[in-house]
Amino acid sequence: LWEARSVTGQMIALDGGQHLAWQTPDVTGMVE
């Protein structure tokens, strides 16, 4: 299943981290 996690990381980069922004603690400071 570790492979599925790899795909999620790529999706975040494609989505600009907006799709999983609410799940990423690093975005907390980026959110408006």
PyMOL Python script that loads the backbone (N, CA, C, O; Angstrom):
from pymol import cmd

cmd.read_pdbstr("""\
ATOM      1  N   LEU A   1       0.851  -1.207   0.000  1.00  0.00           N
ATOM      2  CA  LEU A   1       0.000   0.000   0.000  1.00  0.00           C
ATOM      3  C   LEU A   1       0.882   1.251   0.000  1.00  0.00           C
ATOM      4  O   LEU A   1       0.415   2.348  -0.307  1.00  0.00           O
ATOM      5  N   TRP A   2       2.129   1.080   0.339  1.00  0.00           N
ATOM      6  CA  TRP A   2       3.044   2.243   0.354  1.00  0.00           C
ATOM      7  C   TRP A   2       3.035   2.934  -1.012  1.00  0.00           C
ATOM      8  O   TRP A   2       3.294   4.133  -1.122  1.00  0.00           O
ATOM      9  N   GLU A   3       2.736   2.163  -2.030  1.00  0.00           N
ATOM     10  CA  GLU A   3       2.708   2.756  -3.384  1.00  0.00           C
ATOM     11  C   GLU A   3       1.595   3.798  -3.486  1.00  0.00           C
ATOM     12  O   GLU A   3       1.760   4.840  -4.122  1.00  0.00           O
ATOM     13  N   ALA A   4       0.478   3.505  -2.860  1.00  0.00           N
ATOM     14  CA  ALA A   4      -0.660   4.443  -2.907  1.00  0.00           C
ATOM     15  C   ALA A   4      -0.231   5.792  -2.326  1.00  0.00           C
ATOM     16  O   ALA A   4      -0.651   6.848  -2.799  1.00  0.00           O
ATOM     17  N   ARG A   5       0.601   5.737  -1.306  1.00  0.00           N
ATOM     18  CA  ARG A   5       1.039   6.996  -0.665  1.00  0.00           C
ATOM     19  C   ARG A   5       1.885   7.799  -1.666  1.00  0.00           C
ATOM     20  O   ARG A   5       1.830   9.029  -1.693  1.00  0.00           O
ATOM     21  N   SER A   6       2.648   7.098  -2.468  1.00  0.00           N
ATOM     22  CA  SER A   6       3.516   7.781  -3.442  1.00  0.00           C
ATOM     23  C   SER A   6       2.643   8.556  -4.435  1.00  0.00           C
ATOM     24  O   SER A   6       2.969   9.674  -4.834  1.00  0.00           O
ATOM     25  N   VAL A   7       1.544   7.941  -4.815  1.00  0.00           N
ATOM     26  CA  VAL A   7       0.642   8.591  -5.778  1.00  0.00           C
ATOM     27  C   VAL A   7       0.034   9.847  -5.159  1.00  0.00           C
ATOM     28  O   VAL A   7      -0.115  10.872  -5.823  1.00  0.00           O
ATOM     29  N   THR A   8      -0.314   9.750  -3.880  1.00  0.00           N
ATOM     30  CA  THR A   8      -0.919  10.917  -3.205  1.00  0.00           C
ATOM     31  C   THR A   8       0.054  12.087  -3.231  1.00  0.00           C
ATOM     32  O   THR A   8      -0.346  13.226  -3.468  1.00  0.00           O
ATOM     33  N   GLY A   9       1.318  11.811  -2.991  1.00  0.00           N
ATOM     34  CA  GLY A   9       2.322  12.876  -2.995  1.00  0.00           C
ATOM     35  C   GLY A   9       2.380  13.553  -4.356  1.00  0.00           C
ATOM     36  O   GLY A   9       2.555  14.768  -4.449  1.00  0.00           O
ATOM     37  N   GLN A  10       2.231  12.756  -5.411  1.00  0.00           N
ATOM     38  CA  GLN A  10       2.286  13.337  -6.766  1.00  0.00           C
ATOM     39  C   GLN A  10       1.024  14.159  -7.021  1.00  0.00           C
ATOM     40  O   GLN A  10       1.087  15.225  -7.634  1.00  0.00           O
ATOM     41  N   MET A  11      -0.097  13.674  -6.559  1.00  0.00           N
ATOM     42  CA  MET A  11      -1.366  14.389  -6.762  1.00  0.00           C
ATOM     43  C   MET A  11      -1.299  15.760  -6.098  1.00  0.00           C
ATOM     44  O   MET A  11      -1.793  16.751  -6.637  1.00  0.00           O
ATOM     45  N   ILE A  12      -0.686  15.802  -4.929  1.00  0.00           N
ATOM     46  CA  ILE A  12      -0.570  17.080  -4.200  1.00  0.00           C
ATOM     47  C   ILE A  12       0.220  18.083  -5.045  1.00  0.00           C
ATOM     48  O   ILE A  12      -0.138  19.258  -5.129  1.00  0.00           O
ATOM     49  N   ALA A  13       1.291  17.604  -5.663  1.00  0.00           N
ATOM     50  CA  ALA A  13       2.133  18.491  -6.473  1.00  0.00           C
ATOM     51  C   ALA A  13       1.339  18.969  -7.693  1.00  0.00           C
ATOM     52  O   ALA A  13       1.454  20.125  -8.100  1.00  0.00           O
ATOM     53  N   LEU A  14       0.540  18.077  -8.270  1.00  0.00           N
ATOM     54  CA  LEU A  14      -0.242  18.447  -9.453  1.00  0.00           C
ATOM     55  C   LEU A  14      -1.361  19.409  -9.067  1.00  0.00           C
ATOM     56  O   LEU A  14      -1.663  20.360  -9.788  1.00  0.00           O
ATOM     57  N   ASP A  15      -1.962  19.143  -7.922  1.00  0.00           N
ATOM     58  CA  ASP A  15      -3.067  19.997  -7.449  1.00  0.00           C
ATOM     59  C   ASP A  15      -2.544  21.257  -6.771  1.00  0.00           C
ATOM     60  O   ASP A  15      -3.320  22.139  -6.405  1.00  0.00           O
ATOM     61  N   GLY A  16      -1.254  21.337  -6.608  1.00  0.00           N
ATOM     62  CA  GLY A  16      -0.692  22.522  -5.955  1.00  0.00           C
ATOM     63  C   GLY A  16      -0.876  22.438  -4.444  1.00  0.00           C
ATOM     64  O   GLY A  16      -0.749  23.444  -3.746  1.00  0.00           O
ATOM     65  N   GLY A  17      -1.175  21.243  -3.936  1.00  0.00           N
ATOM     66  CA  GLY A  17      -1.349  21.101  -2.489  1.00  0.00           C
ATOM     67  C   GLY A  17      -2.650  21.737  -2.017  1.00  0.00           C
ATOM     68  O   GLY A  17      -2.816  21.995  -0.824  1.00  0.00           O
ATOM     69  N   GLN A  18      -3.566  21.991  -2.932  1.00  0.00           N
ATOM     70  CA  GLN A  18      -4.836  22.610  -2.511  1.00  0.00           C
ATOM     71  C   GLN A  18      -5.834  21.533  -2.099  1.00  0.00           C
ATOM     72  O   GLN A  18      -6.634  21.729  -1.184  1.00  0.00           O
ATOM     73  N   HIS A  19      -5.778  20.398  -2.784  1.00  0.00           N
ATOM     74  CA  HIS A  19      -6.710  19.313  -2.486  1.00  0.00           C
ATOM     75  C   HIS A  19      -6.471  18.765  -1.081  1.00  0.00           C
ATOM     76  O   HIS A  19      -7.410  18.467  -0.342  1.00  0.00           O
ATOM     77  N   LEU A  20      -5.186  18.639  -0.731  1.00  0.00           N
ATOM     78  CA  LEU A  20      -4.855  18.099   0.593  1.00  0.00           C
ATOM     79  C   LEU A  20      -4.308  19.200   1.487  1.00  0.00           C
ATOM     80  O   LEU A  20      -3.636  18.930   2.482  1.00  0.00           O
ATOM     81  N   ALA A  21      -4.603  20.441   1.124  1.00  0.00           N
ATOM     82  CA  ALA A  21      -4.089  21.569   1.921  1.00  0.00           C
ATOM     83  C   ALA A  21      -4.621  21.470   3.345  1.00  0.00           C
ATOM     84  O   ALA A  21      -3.895  21.728   4.306  1.00  0.00           O
ATOM     85  N   TRP A  22      -5.873  21.101   3.476  1.00  0.00           N
ATOM     86  CA  TRP A  22      -6.472  21.002   4.819  1.00  0.00           C
ATOM     87  C   TRP A  22      -5.866  19.841   5.601  1.00  0.00           C
ATOM     88  O   TRP A  22      -6.067  19.731   6.811  1.00  0.00           O
ATOM     89  N   GLN A  23      -5.132  18.985   4.919  1.00  0.00           N
ATOM     90  CA  GLN A  23      -4.535  17.836   5.604  1.00  0.00           C
ATOM     91  C   GLN A  23      -3.045  18.059   5.843  1.00  0.00           C
ATOM     92  O   GLN A  23      -2.415  17.312   6.593  1.00  0.00           O
ATOM     93  N   THR A  24      -2.489  19.070   5.215  1.00  0.00           N
ATOM     94  CA  THR A  24      -1.048  19.310   5.359  1.00  0.00           C
ATOM     95  C   THR A  24      -0.804  20.420   6.377  1.00  0.00           C
ATOM     96  O   THR A  24      -1.316  21.527   6.214  1.00  0.00           O
ATOM     97  N   PRO A  25      -0.053  20.148   7.393  1.00  0.00           N
ATOM     98  CA  PRO A  25       0.262  21.136   8.445  1.00  0.00           C
ATOM     99  C   PRO A  25       1.135  22.260   7.909  1.00  0.00           C
ATOM    100  O   PRO A  25       1.193  23.345   8.488  1.00  0.00           O
ATOM    101  N   ASP A  26       1.807  21.996   6.808  1.00  0.00           N
ATOM    102  CA  ASP A  26       2.691  23.006   6.221  1.00  0.00           C
ATOM    103  C   ASP A  26       1.878  24.103   5.531  1.00  0.00           C
ATOM    104  O   ASP A  26       2.344  25.231   5.370  1.00  0.00           O
ATOM    105  N   VAL A  27       0.674  23.756   5.132  1.00  0.00           N
ATOM    106  CA  VAL A  27      -0.175  24.722   4.422  1.00  0.00           C
ATOM    107  C   VAL A  27      -0.872  25.662   5.404  1.00  0.00           C
ATOM    108  O   VAL A  27      -1.279  26.763   5.032  1.00  0.00           O
ATOM    109  N   THR A  28      -1.005  25.234   6.631  1.00  0.00           N
ATOM    110  CA  THR A  28      -1.699  26.045   7.648  1.00  0.00           C
ATOM    111  C   THR A  28      -1.217  27.490   7.575  1.00  0.00           C
ATOM    112  O   THR A  28      -2.013  28.416   7.729  1.00  0.00           O
ATOM    113  N   GLY A  29       0.057  27.688   7.346  1.00  0.00           N
ATOM    114  CA  GLY A  29       0.597  29.046   7.272  1.00  0.00           C
ATOM    115  C   GLY A  29       0.378  29.644   5.890  1.00  0.00           C
ATOM    116  O   GLY A  29       0.498  30.856   5.710  1.00  0.00           O
ATOM    117  N   MET A  30       0.060  28.806   4.920  1.00  0.00           N
ATOM    118  CA  MET A  30      -0.142  29.294   3.553  1.00  0.00           C
ATOM    119  C   MET A  30      -1.603  29.687   3.321  1.00  0.00           C
ATOM    120  O   MET A  30      -1.898  30.570   2.515  1.00  0.00           O
ATOM    121  N   VAL A  31      -2.501  29.029   4.029  1.00  0.00           N
ATOM    122  CA  VAL A  31      -3.930  29.324   3.839  1.00  0.00           C
ATOM    123  C   VAL A  31      -4.188  30.804   4.091  1.00  0.00           C
ATOM    124  O   VAL A  31      -3.494  31.437   4.887  1.00  0.00           O
ATOM    125  N   GLU A  32      -5.181  31.346   3.415  1.00  0.00           N
ATOM    126  CA  GLU A  32      -5.457  32.780   3.580  1.00  0.00           C
ATOM    127  C   GLU A  32      -5.680  33.113   5.048  1.00  0.00           C
ATOM    128  O   GLU A  32      -5.926  34.270   5.388  1.00  0.00           O
TER     129      GLU A  32
END
""", "prot")
cmd.dss("prot")
cmd.show_as("cartoon", "prot")
cmd.util.cbc("prot")
cmd.orient("prot")
